[in-house]
Amino acid sequence: MTGFQISVLEATSKIPKGQVKTYREIAIEIGHPHACRAVGTALRKNPFPITIPCHRVIKSTGEPGKYSGESGTKKIRLLKAEGVKISNGIVNLKKR
């Protein structure tokens, strides 16, 4: 893994259960504010998907994005199980 990918996974591993961050927030946190898509690519290569909770990283629109190469359905199920409020498949980012 590259240093960038490791930084993404380290930042993601710090997101508490029941909370989410956007791809952009992770990019800013690791010092690459314009690398939102690269954050998604790094998360797609996550070797430990539950231990490093990439399901807690979502789009800035509140949409879940893909998880494990699938649609956001599995991601939504995991987030709901953690208590994240989701309405019509969208996380309300204003209530974080």
matplotlib code that plots the C-alpha trace (Angstrom):
import matplotlib.pyplot as plt

x = [0.0, 1.1, 1.6, -1.6, -3.6, -2.3, -3.2, -6.7, -7.1, -5.7, -8.1, -11.0, -10.1, -10.7, -14.3, -16.4, -19.3, -22.5, -20.8, -19.8, -17.4, -17.4, -14.8, -13.9, -13.6, -11.1, -9.2, -8.9, -7.9, -5.0, -3.8, -5.1, -8.3, -8.8, -8.3, -11.9, -11.9, -8.5, -9.9, -12.6, -10.1, -8.0, -11.0, -12.0, -8.6, -9.2, -7.9, -9.9, -13.4, -15.0, -11.9, -11.2, -14.8, -14.9, -18.7, -18.6, -17.3, -20.0, -20.5, -20.9, -24.5, -25.3, -25.5, -23.7, -21.6, -20.4, -19.2, -17.2, -17.9, -21.6, -24.3, -24.8, -27.4, -24.9, -23.4, -26.8, -27.6, -24.3, -24.8, -28.4, -27.1, -24.8, -27.6, -26.9, -30.2, -30.9, -34.0, -34.7, -31.1, -29.5, -27.7, -28.7, -25.3, -26.8, -27.5, -24.0]
y = [0.0, 3.6, 6.2, 7.9, 4.7, 4.1, 7.6, 7.1, 3.8, 5.3, 8.3, 6.0, 3.7, 6.6, 7.2, 6.2, 3.7, 5.4, 8.3, 9.0, 11.2, 12.2, 11.3, 15.0, 15.2, 12.3, 13.9, 17.2, 15.4, 13.7, 16.9, 16.2, 18.3, 17.6, 13.9, 12.8, 10.2, 8.8, 8.4, 6.2, 4.2, 3.6, 2.5, 0.1, -1.6, -1.8, -5.2, -5.2, -3.8, -4.2, -3.5, -0.4, 0.8, 2.1, 1.8, 4.9, 7.1, 8.5, 11.0, 14.7, 14.4, 11.9, 9.0, 6.0, 5.2, 1.7, -0.9, -4.0, -3.4, -3.5, -0.9, 1.1, -1.4, -3.3, 0.0, 1.3, -1.9, -1.6, 2.1, 1.6, -1.3, 1.3, 3.8, 6.2, 7.8, 7.3, 8.4, 7.3, 6.0, 9.3, 10.1, 13.5, 15.2, 18.2, 16.2, 14.9]
z = [0.0, -0.6, 2.1, 0.9, 1.2, 4.7, 5.7, 4.4, 6.3, 9.5, 9.4, 8.6, 11.5, 13.9, 12.9, 15.9, 15.7, 14.8, 13.1, 9.5, 7.6, 3.9, 1.4, 1.3, 5.1, 5.0, 2.1, 4.1, 7.3, 5.6, 3.9, 0.3, 0.1, -3.7, -3.5, -2.7, -5.4, -4.5, -0.9, -2.4, -4.4, -1.3, 0.7, -2.1, -1.4, 2.3, 3.4, 6.7, 5.9, 9.3, 11.4, 9.3, 9.0, 5.4, 5.5, 7.7, 4.8, 2.6, -0.2, 0.6, -0.6, 2.1, -0.4, 0.9, -2.1, -2.9, -0.4, -1.2, -4.9, -4.4, -4.3, -1.1, 0.2, 2.4, 3.6, 4.6, 6.5, 8.4, 9.2, 10.4, 12.7, 14.2, 14.8, 12.0, 10.9, 7.2, 5.3, 1.8, 1.5, 2.5, 5.7, 7.1, 7.4, 9.2, 12.3, 12.9]

ax = plt.figure().add_subplot(projection="3d")
ax.plot(x, y, z, "-o")
ax.set_aspect("equal")
plt.show()
